[in-house]
Amino acid sequence: MSQDVPKLVKVFDDNAQAYDRYRPRYPQEAIEDIIELSHLQKEDPILEIGCGTGQITLDFLQKGYPLTAIEKGAALADFAAANIAPFKDGKIITSSFEDWQSDEQFSLILSAQAFHWIEKKAGLEKILSLLKSNGALAWVWNLDRSQSSLFWEETNPVYKKYFPSEKKHVSLDERAAEYYRYLQRFRPKLEVLKREYAWAQDYSKNEYLGLLSTFSNHMTLEKDTRDLFFGDIGSIIDQLGGTVTRYYSTVLILGRYQ
């Protein structure tokens, strides 16, 4: 992966509290589909890669599944450990997935909003080495689908001002599609499925600016520039009535051993 990844991990880690508070969760329909499509039983062990502060981690622990989660950022891992403390079958390990070693095998290996930080060939090979013979992997991303909204149109000039396109930016949508195409190469060894779930969430101005504070490209701006950027976005939210509706599509990519 890029040599900038450690810097970006620090950005997330430094903003762990905002990440926990403002990052959107995942539709319960997607959680239920992962369980059904992976043929998961209550006693089946789950491994989660890049758990952040434990958003999707809690969804599975609350349903009674034993889960081990790996998180590279120490502050994020601490938040996750606190969030899952009531669940005796939950465990947080502070490590990168690449460095972590285990002899255990898992029925489901899950990664939500994180696997695009891992080199796909080496990452998938390691996943397959950790999967049980009847196991499944699931990659999940929340993708922004607000491009046709009035708020998007109003803020687009602000983004062009503060983020001039010096080089082509590979969107999260494109990355998810790339990983889906790559996973398909492993057919027929894996049955590969893709599902999408459309939903929306309303944000106050403070909530929306809090959400933006969890995005790596925003937080790597110089502080003075970042303050101006946030001020411009906040002014547009005020002009549009003080709230923002953000439209999402949650993408689930699932591979299951045949």
C-alpha positions in Angstrom: 0.0 0.0 0.0 0.9 3.7 -0.2 3.6 5.0 2.2 1.0 7.5 3.3 -1.1 4.8 5.0 0.6 5.1 8.4 0.0 8.9 8.3 -3.7 8.3 7.5 -4.1 5.7 10.2 -2.8 8.4 12.6 -5.4 10.8 11.3 -8.2 8.3 12.1 -6.7 7.5 15.4 -6.3 11.1 16.4 -10.0 11.6 15.7 -11.3 8.4 17.3 -13.9 10.1 19.4 -15.4 11.8 16.4 -15.2 8.6 14.4 -17.2 6.8 17.0 -19.8 9.5 17.3 -20.3 10.5 13.7 -19.5 7.7 11.3 -22.7 6.0 10.0 -23.6 2.5 11.1 -24.7 -0.2 8.7 -28.3 -1.3 7.7 -29.6 -4.3 9.7 -30.7 -5.8 6.4 -27.0 -6.0 5.4 -26.1 -7.6 8.7 -28.8 -10.2 8.3 -27.8 -11.0 4.8 -24.2 -11.5 5.8 -25.4 -14.0 8.4 -27.7 -15.8 6.0 -25.4 -15.8 3.0 -22.4 -17.1 4.9 -24.5 -19.8 6.6 -23.3 -18.5 10.0 -24.2 -20.5 13.1 -24.2 -19.0 16.6 -21.0 -20.7 17.7 -19.1 -19.9 14.6 -16.1 -17.6 15.2 -15.8 -14.3 13.3 -12.7 -12.3 12.5 -13.1 -8.6 11.8 -10.3 -6.6 10.0 -10.1 -2.9 10.8 -12.9 -2.5 13.4 -12.5 1.2 14.0 -14.4 1.9 17.2 -16.6 -1.2 16.8 -19.6 -0.1 14.8 -20.3 -3.3 12.9 -18.5 -5.3 15.7 -21.4 -4.6 18.0 -24.0 -5.7 15.5 -22.6 -9.2 15.5 -21.8 -9.4 19.2 -25.3 -8.3 20.1 -26.6 -11.2 18.0 -24.5 -13.7 20.0 -21.6 -14.4 17.7 -18.0 -14.7 19.1 -15.8 -12.2 17.4 -12.1 -11.2 17.3 -11.4 -7.8 15.9 -8.1 -6.3 14.7 -7.5 -2.6 14.7 -4.2 -0.9 13.9 -5.0 2.5 15.6 -4.4 2.3 19.3 -7.0 5.0 20.2 -9.6 3.4 17.9 -8.9 0.0 19.4 -9.3 1.4 22.9 -12.7 2.9 21.9 -13.7 -0.5 20.4 -12.7 -2.4 23.6 -14.7 0.0 25.7 -17.8 -0.4 23.4 -17.7 -4.2 23.4 -16.8 -4.6 27.1 -20.2 -6.0 28.1 -19.7 -8.9 25.6 -17.5 -11.8 26.9 -17.2 -13.3 23.4 -15.6 -10.1 22.0 -11.9 -9.4 21.7 -10.0 -6.5 20.3 -6.4 -6.9 19.2 -4.2 -3.8 18.5 -2.3 -4.7 15.3 -2.3 -4.4 11.6 -3.9 -7.3 9.8 -0.6 -7.7 7.8 1.5 -8.2 11.0 -1.0 -10.2 13.0 -0.5 -14.0 13.1 -2.9 -16.7 14.3 -3.3 -20.5 14.1 -7.1 -20.1 14.6 -9.4 -20.4 11.7 -12.7 -18.5 11.3 -16.1 -19.1 9.8 -16.5 -15.5 8.7 -13.9 -12.9 8.0 -15.4 -9.4 7.9 -14.1 -6.0 7.0 -16.3 -2.8 7.0 -15.1 0.4 5.6 -11.5 -0.8 5.9 -10.3 -3.4 3.5 -9.4 -0.9 0.7 -6.4 0.0 2.9 -5.0 -3.5 2.5 -3.2 -4.7 -0.7 -5.8 -6.9 -2.3 -3.7 -9.8 -3.4 -1.8 -10.4 -0.2 -4.8 -9.5 1.9 -7.1 -11.9 0.2 -4.5 -14.7 0.3 -4.2 -14.2 4.0 -7.9 -14.2 4.5 -8.3 -17.5 2.6 -5.5 -19.1 4.7 -7.5 -18.1 7.9 -10.9 -19.3 6.6 -12.5 -22.6 7.5 -13.3 -24.9 4.6 -16.9 -23.9 4.6 -16.2 -20.2 5.5 -17.1 -16.9 4.0 -15.6 -13.4 3.7 -17.6 -10.2 3.6 -16.4 -6.7 2.7 -18.8 -3.8 3.4 -18.6 -0.2 2.4 -20.9 2.8 3.0 -20.8 4.8 -0.2 -22.0 8.4 -0.6 -24.8 8.7 -3.3 -25.6 12.3 -2.8 -24.2 13.6 -6.1 -27.6 14.7 -7.4 -28.6 16.6 -4.3 -28.8 20.4 -4.0 -26.3 20.4 -1.2 -23.8 18.5 -3.4 -24.2 21.1 -6.1 -23.7 24.0 -3.7 -20.6 22.5 -2.1 -19.0 21.3 -5.3 -17.3 24.7 -5.9 -15.9 24.6 -2.3 -14.4 21.2 -2.9 -12.8 22.4 -6.1 -11.3 25.4 -4.3 -9.8 23.4 -1.4 -9.0 20.1 -3.2 -7.7 21.0 -6.7 -7.4 17.9 -8.8 -3.7 17.7 -9.2 -4.0 13.9 -9.8 -6.9 11.6 -10.4 -8.6 10.6 -7.1 -9.7 7.0 -6.9 -13.1 7.1 -5.2 -14.2 4.6 -2.6 -16.8 3.5 -5.0 -14.1 2.6 -7.6 -12.1 0.8 -5.0 -15.0 -1.3 -3.9 -15.7 -2.2 -7.6 -12.0 -3.1 -8.0 -12.0 -5.5 -5.1 -15.2 -7.1 -6.3 -13.7 -7.7 -9.7 -10.6 -9.1 -8.1 -12.6 -11.5 -5.9 -14.4 -12.8 -9.0 -11.1 -14.3 -10.2 -11.4 -16.9 -7.4 -14.5 -18.5 -8.9 -15.5 -21.3 -8.8 -13.5 -21.8 -5.6 -15.6 -19.0 -4.1 -19.2 -18.2 -4.8 -19.2 -14.4 -5.2 -22.2 -12.2 -4.4 -22.8 -8.5 -4.4 -25.7 -6.6 -2.7 -26.5 -3.0 -2.3 -28.8 -1.2 0.3 -30.0 2.3 -0.2 -30.8 4.6 2.8 -30.4 8.2 3.9 -29.4 10.0 7.1 -30.1 13.6 8.3 -27.4 15.6 9.9 -27.4 18.9 11.8 -24.7 21.3 10.9 -22.5 20.3 13.8 -23.1 16.6 13.1 -22.2 17.0 9.5 -19.0 18.9 10.2 -18.2 16.2 12.8 -18.7 13.6 10.0 -16.3 15.5 7.7 -13.7 15.6 10.5 -13.4 11.8 10.2 -12.4 11.9 6.5 -8.7 11.6 6.0 -8.4 14.0 3.0 -10.2 16.7 5.1 -8.1 16.3 8.1 -4.8 16.3 6.3 -5.4 19.9 5.2 -3.3 22.5 7.0 -5.2 23.7 10.0 -5.9 27.3 8.7 -7.0 25.9 5.4 -9.2 23.3 7.1 -10.8 25.9 9.3 -11.7 28.0 6.2 -13.0 24.9 4.4 -15.2 23.9 7.3 -16.4 27.5 7.6 -17.5 27.5 4.0 -19.3 24.2 4.3 -21.0 25.3 7.5 -22.2 28.6 5.8 -23.8 26.6 3.0 -25.6 24.3 5.5 -26.9 27.5 7.2 -28.2 28.9 3.9 -30.0 25.6 3.1 -31.9 25.5 6.5 -29.4 24.1 8.9 -29.6 20.4 8.0 -28.2 18.0 5.5 -29.5 14.8 4.1 -26.8 12.4 3.0 -27.8 9.6 0.7 -25.9 6.3 1.1 -25.6 2.9 -0.6 -24.1 0.2 1.6 -22.3 -2.3 -0.7 -21.8 -5.8 0.5 -19.3 -8.1 -1.4 -19.4 -11.7 -0.1 -17.3 -14.7 -1.1 -18.2 -18.1 0.2 -16.4 -21.4 -0.3 -18.3 -23.7 -2.6 
